[in-house]
Amino acid sequence: MITHLFNRKKSTRFLLFTLIFLLFSVVSCVKDDNCKDCRIETYEDNVLVETASWIEYCDAQLAEVQGQTSTVGNRTTKMVCRY
């Protein structure tokens, strides 16, 4: 009976430890407020013709790339960012 109680206590501790670990793992995956995912989108005659993959930018790098736009002839390339 005492052995059964000890094993039950051990199982409860393990379960509690596992839940706390999972909680911290989920919280650590939350993005910072000063980071965004950005990608380059290319438009031709105001029609989207090409997109790049999303890349995360933070702080100074984000400030540098966010809102960049370039137009050559009828092609416009711009950096689009999302949270």
C-alpha distances in whole Angstrom, upper triangle without the diagonal:
4,5,5,6,9,10,11,13,14,15,17,19,20,21,23,24,26,27,29,30,32,33,35,36,38,39,41,43,45,48,50,53,55,55,56,56,60,62,66,67,71,73,77,79,76,74,71,71,69,65,63,60,58,57,55,58,57,59,62,62,61,64,66,66,65,68,70,73,76,78,81,83,81,78,76,72,70,67,64,61,58,55
4,5,5,6,9,10,11,12,14,15,17,18,20,21,23,24,26,27,29,30,32,33,35,36,38,39,41,43,47,48,51,54,53,55,55,59,61,65,67,70,73,76,78,75,73,70,71,68,64,62,59,57,56,54,56,55,57,60,60,60,62,65,64,64,67,69,72,74,77,80,82,80,77,74,71,69,65,63,60,57,54
4,5,5,6,9,10,11,12,14,15,16,18,20,21,22,24,26,27,29,30,32,33,35,36,38,39,42,45,47,50,52,52,53,53,57,59,63,64,68,70,74,76,73,71,68,68,66,62,60,56,54,54,52,54,53,55,59,58,58,61,63,62,62,65,67,70,72,75,78,80,78,75,72,69,67,63,61,58,55,52
4,5,5,6,9,10,11,12,14,15,16,18,20,21,23,24,26,27,29,30,31,33,35,36,38,40,44,46,48,51,50,51,52,55,57,61,63,66,68,72,74,71,69,66,66,64,60,58,55,53,52,51,53,52,54,58,57,57,60,62,61,60,64,66,68,71,74,76,78,76,73,71,68,65,62,59,56,53,50
4,5,5,6,9,10,11,12,14,15,16,18,20,21,23,24,26,27,29,30,32,33,35,37,38,42,44,47,49,49,50,50,54,56,60,62,65,68,71,73,70,68,65,66,63,60,58,54,52,51,50,52,51,53,56,56,55,58,60,60,59,62,64,67,70,73,75,78,76,72,70,67,64,61,58,55,52,49
4,5,5,6,9,10,11,12,14,15,16,18,20,21,22,24,26,27,29,30,32,33,35,37,41,42,45,48,47,49,49,53,55,59,61,64,67,70,72,70,68,64,65,62,59,56,53,51,50,48,50,49,51,54,54,53,56,59,58,58,61,63,66,68,71,74,76,75,71,69,65,63,59,57,54,51,48
4,5,5,6,9,10,10,12,14,15,16,18,20,21,22,24,26,27,29,30,32,33,36,39,41,44,46,45,47,47,51,53,56,58,62,64,68,70,67,65,62,62,59,56,54,50,48,48,46,48,47,49,53,52,52,55,57,56,56,59,61,64,66,69,71,74,72,69,66,63,61,57,55,52,49,46
4,5,5,6,9,10,11,12,14,15,16,18,20,21,23,25,26,27,29,30,32,34,38,40,42,45,44,45,46,49,52,55,57,61,63,66,69,65,64,60,61,58,55,53,49,47,47,45,47,46,48,52,52,51,54,56,55,55,58,60,62,65,68,70,73,71,67,65,62,59,56,54,50,47,44
4,5,5,6,9,10,11,12,14,15,17,18,20,21,23,24,26,27,29,31,33,36,38,41,43,43,44,45,48,51,55,56,60,62,66,68,65,63,60,61,58,55,52,49,46,46,44,46,45,46,50,50,49,52,54,54,53,56,58,61,64,67,69,72,70,67,64,61,58,55,53,49,46,43
4,5,5,6,9,10,10,12,14,15,16,18,20,21,22,24,26,27,29,31,35,36,39,42,41,43,43,47,49,53,55,58,61,64,67,64,62,58,59,56,53,50,47,44,44,42,44,43,45,48,48,47,50,52,52,52,55,57,59,62,65,68,70,68,65,62,59,57,53,51,48,45,42
4,5,5,6,9,10,10,12,14,15,16,18,20,21,23,24,26,27,30,33,35,38,41,40,41,41,45,47,51,52,56,58,62,64,61,59,56,56,54,50,48,44,42,42,40,42,42,44,47,47,46,49,51,51,50,53,55,58,60,63,66,68,66,63,60,57,55,51,49,46,43,40
4,5,5,6,9,10,11,12,14,15,17,18,20,21,23,24,26,28,32,34,36,39,38,40,40,44,46,50,52,55,58,61,63,60,58,55,56,53,50,48,44,42,41,39,41,40,42,46,46,45,48,50,49,49,52,54,57,59,62,65,67,65,62,59,56,54,50,48,45,42,38
4,5,5,6,8,10,11,12,14,15,17,18,20,21,23,25,27,30,32,35,37,37,38,39,43,45,49,51,54,57,60,63,60,58,55,55,53,49,47,43,41,40,38,40,38,40,44,44,43,46,48,48,47,50,52,55,58,61,64,66,65,61,58,55,53,49,47,43,41,37
4,5,5,6,9,10,10,12,14,15,16,18,20,21,23,25,29,31,34,36,35,37,37,41,43,46,48,52,55,58,60,57,56,52,53,50,46,44,40,38,38,36,38,37,39,42,42,41,45,47,46,46,49,51,53,56,59,61,64,62,59,56,53,51,47,45,42,39,36
4,5,5,6,9,10,11,12,14,15,17,18,20,22,24,27,29,32,35,34,35,35,39,41,45,47,50,53,56,58,55,53,50,51,48,45,43,39,37,36,34,37,36,38,42,41,40,43,46,45,44,47,49,52,55,57,60,62,60,57,55,51,49,45,43,40,37,34
4,5,5,6,9,10,11,12,14,16,17,18,20,22,26,28,30,33,32,34,34,38,41,44,46,50,52,56,58,55,53,50,51,48,45,43,39,37,36,34,36,34,36,40,40,39,42,44,44,43,46,48,51,54,57,59,62,60,57,54,51,48,45,42,39,36,33
4,6,5,6,9,10,11,12,14,16,17,19,21,24,26,29,31,31,32,33,37,39,43,45,49,51,55,57,54,53,49,50,47,43,41,37,35,34,32,34,32,34,38,38,37,40,42,42,41,44,46,49,52,55,58,60,59,55,53,49,47,43,41,38,35,32
4,5,5,6,9,10,11,12,14,15,17,19,23,25,28,30,29,31,31,34,37,40,42,46,49,52,54,51,50,46,47,44,41,38,35,32,32,30,32,31,33,37,36,36,39,41,40,40,43,45,47,50,53,55,58,56,53,50,47,44,41,39,36,33,30
4,5,5,6,9,10,11,12,14,16,18,21,23,26,29,28,29,30,33,36,39,41,45,47,51,53,50,48,45,46,43,40,38,34,32,31,29,31,30,32,36,36,35,37,40,39,38,41,43,46,49,52,54,57,55,52,49,46,43,40,37,34,31,28
4,5,5,6,9,10,11,12,15,16,20,21,24,27,26,28,29,32,35,39,41,45,47,51,53,50,48,45,46,43,40,38,34,31,30,28,30,28,30,34,34,33,36,38,38,37,40,42,45,48,51,54,56,55,51,48,45,42,39,37,33,30,27
4,5,5,6,9,10,11,13,15,18,20,23,26,25,26,27,31,33,37,39,43,45,49,51,48,47,43,44,41,37,35,31,29,28,26,28,27,29,32,32,31,34,36,36,35,38,40,43,46,49,52,54,53,49,47,43,41,37,35,32,29,26
4,5,5,6,9,10,11,13,17,19,22,25,23,24,25,28,31,35,36,40,43,46,48,45,44,40,41,39,35,33,29,27,26,24,26,26,28,31,31,30,33,35,34,34,37,39,41,44,47,50,52,50,47,44,41,38,35,33,29,27,23
4,5,5,6,9,10,12,15,17,20,23,22,23,24,28,31,34,36,40,42,46,48,45,43,40,41,39,35,33,29,27,26,23,25,24,26,30,30,29,31,34,33,32,35,38,40,43,46,49,52,50,46,44,41,38,34,32,28,25,22
4,5,5,6,9,10,14,15,18,21,20,22,23,27,29,33,35,39,42,45,48,44,43,40,41,38,34,32,29,26,24,22,23,22,24,27,27,27,29,32,31,31,34,36,39,42,45,48,50,49,46,43,39,37,33,31,27,25,21
4,6,5,7,9,13,15,18,20,19,20,21,24,27,31,33,37,39,43,45,42,41,37,38,35,31,29,25,23,22,19,22,21,23,27,26,25,28,30,30,29,32,34,37,40,43,45,48,47,43,40,37,34,31,29,26,23,20
4,5,5,7,11,13,16,19,17,18,19,23,25,29,31,35,37,41,43,40,38,35,36,33,30,28,24,21,21,18,21,20,22,26,25,24,27,29,28,27,30,33,35,38,41,44,46,45,41,38,35,33,29,27,23,21,17
4,5,6,9,11,14,16,16,17,19,22,25,29,31,35,37,41,43,40,39,36,37,34,30,28,25,22,21,18,20,18,20,24,24,23,25,28,27,26,29,32,35,38,41,44,46,45,41,38,35,32,29,26,23,20,16
4,6,8,10,13,15,14,16,17,21,24,27,30,34,36,40,42,39,38,35,36,33,29,27,23,20,19,16,17,16,18,22,21,21,23,26,25,25,28,30,33,36,39,42,45,43,40,37,34,31,27,25,22,19,16
4,6,9,12,14,13,14,14,18,21,24,27,30,33,37,39,36,35,31,32,29,26,23,20,17,16,13,15,15,18,21,20,19,22,24,23,23,26,28,31,33,36,39,42,40,37,34,31,28,24,22,19,17,13
4,7,9,12,11,12,13,17,20,24,26,29,32,36,38,34,34,30,32,29,25,23,20,17,16,13,15,14,16,20,19,17,20,23,22,21,24,26,29,32,35,38,41,39,36,33,30,27,23,21,17,14,11
4,6,8,7,8,10,14,17,21,23,27,29,33,35,32,31,28,29,27,23,21,18,14,13,10,11,10,12,16,15,14,16,19,18,17,20,22,25,29,32,35,37,36,33,30,26,23,20,18,14,12,8
4,5,6,8,11,14,18,21,24,28,30,34,36,33,32,29,31,28,25,23,20,16,14,11,11,8,10,14,14,12,14,17,17,16,19,22,25,28,32,35,37,36,33,30,27,23,20,18,14,13,9
4,6,8,11,14,18,21,23,27,29,33,34,31,31,28,30,28,24,23,21,17,15,12,11,9,9,13,14,11,13,16,16,14,17,20,23,27,30,33,36,35,32,28,26,22,19,17,13,11,8
4,7,11,13,16,19,22,25,27,31,33,30,30,28,29,27,23,22,20,16,14,10,9,6,6,9,10,8,9,13,13,12,15,17,21,24,28,31,34,33,30,27,24,20,17,15,12,11,9
4,7,10,13,16,19,23,25,29,31,28,28,25,26,24,20,18,16,12,10,7,6,4,7,10,9,7,10,12,12,11,14,16,20,23,26,29,32,31,28,25,21,18,14,13,10,9,7
4,6,10,13,16,19,22,25,27,24,24,21,23,20,17,15,13,9,8,6,6,7,9,12,10,7,10,12,11,9,12,14,17,20,24,27,29,28,25,22,19,15,12,10,6,6,5
4,7,11,13,17,19,23,25,23,22,19,20,17,13,12,9,6,5,4,6,9,12,14,11,9,12,13,11,10,13,14,17,19,22,25,28,26,23,20,17,14,10,8,6,5,6
4,7,10,13,16,20,22,19,19,16,17,14,11,9,8,5,5,6,7,10,13,14,11,9,11,12,8,8,10,11,13,16,19,21,24,23,19,16,13,10,7,5,4,6,9
4,6,10,13,17,19,17,16,13,14,11,7,6,6,5,6,9,10,13,16,16,13,11,14,13,10,10,11,11,12,14,16,19,21,20,16,14,10,8,6,6,7,9,12
4,7,10,13,16,15,14,11,11,8,6,5,8,8,10,12,13,16,18,18,15,13,15,14,10,10,10,9,9,11,13,15,18,16,13,10,7,6,5,6,9,12,15
4,7,10,13,11,10,7,8,6,5,7,10,10,13,15,16,19,21,21,18,16,18,17,13,12,12,11,10,11,12,14,16,14,10,8,6,6,6,7,10,13,17
4,7,10,9,8,6,6,5,6,9,12,14,16,19,19,23,24,24,21,19,20,19,15,15,13,12,10,9,10,11,12,10,7,6,4,7,9,10,14,17,20
4,6,5,5,4,5,7,9,12,16,17,19,22,22,25,27,26,24,22,22,21,18,17,15,14,11,10,9,11,11,8,6,5,6,8,11,12,16,18,22
4,5,5,7,6,9,12,15,19,20,23,25,26,29,31,30,27,25,26,24,21,20,18,17,13,12,10,10,9,6,4,6,9,12,15,16,20,22,26
4,6,8,9,13,15,18,22,23,26,28,28,31,33,32,29,27,27,26,23,22,19,18,15,14,11,11,9,5,7,8,11,14,17,18,21,24,27
4,7,9,12,14,17,20,21,23,26,26,29,30,30,27,25,25,24,21,20,17,16,13,13,11,13,12,8,8,8,10,12,15,15,18,20,24
4,6,9,12,15,18,19,22,25,26,29,31,30,28,25,26,25,22,21,18,18,15,15,13,15,14,10,9,10,11,13,15,15,18,20,24
4,6,8,12,14,16,19,21,23,26,28,28,25,23,24,23,19,19,17,16,14,14,14,15,15,12,10,9,10,11,13,12,16,17,21
4,7,11,14,16,19,22,23,27,29,29,26,24,25,24,20,20,19,18,15,15,14,15,15,12,9,10,10,12,14,14,18,19,23
4,7,10,13,16,19,20,24,26,26,23,21,23,22,18,18,17,16,15,14,14,15,16,14,11,11,9,11,12,12,15,17,21
4,7,9,12,15,17,20,23,23,20,18,20,19,16,16,15,15,14,15,16,17,19,17,13,12,10,10,10,10,12,14,17
4,7,9,12,14,18,21,21,17,16,19,18,14,15,15,15,15,15,17,18,21,19,15,14,11,11,10,10,12,14,17
4,6,10,13,16,20,20,17,16,19,18,15,15,17,16,17,18,20,22,24,23,19,17,14,13,11,11,11,13,15
4,7,10,13,17,18,14,13,16,16,13,13,15,15,17,19,21,23,26,24,21,18,15,13,10,9,9,9,11
4,6,10,14,15,11,10,14,14,11,12,15,15,17,19,22,24,27,26,22,20,16,14,11,11,9,10,11
4,7,10,12,9,8,12,13,11,11,15,15,18,21,24,26,29,28,25,22,18,16,12,12,9,9,9
4,7,8,6,5,9,9,8,9,13,13,17,19,23,25,29,28,25,21,18,15,11,11,9,10,10
4,6,6,5,8,10,10,10,14,15,19,22,25,28,31,31,28,24,21,18,14,14,11,12,11
4,6,5,6,9,10,11,14,16,19,22,26,29,32,32,29,25,22,19,16,16,13,14,13
4,5,5,6,9,10,13,14,18,20,24,27,30,31,27,24,21,18,15,16,14,16,16
4,5,5,6,8,12,12,16,18,22,24,28,28,25,22,18,16,12,14,12,14,15
4,5,5,6,9,11,14,17,21,24,27,27,24,20,17,14,10,11,9,11,12
4,6,6,8,10,14,17,20,23,26,27,24,20,17,14,11,12,11,13,14
4,6,8,8,12,14,18,21,24,25,22,18,15,13,10,12,12,15,16
4,6,6,9,12,16,18,22,22,19,15,12,9,7,9,9,12,14
4,6,9,13,16,19,22,22,19,15,12,9,6,7,7,10,12
4,6,10,13,17,19,19,16,13,11,7,6,7,8,11,14
4,7,10,14,17,17,14,11,8,6,5,8,10,14,17
4,7,10,13,13,11,7,6,4,7,9,12,16,19
4,7,10,11,8,6,5,6,9,12,16,19,23
4,6,7,6,4,6,9,12,15,18,22,25
4,6,5,6,9,12,15,18,21,25,28
4,6,8,11,14,18,20,24,27,31
4,7,10,13,17,19,22,25,29
4,7,10,14,15,19,22,26
4,6,10,12,16,19,23
4,7,10,13,17,20
4,6,10,13,17
4,7,10,14
4,7,11
4,7
4
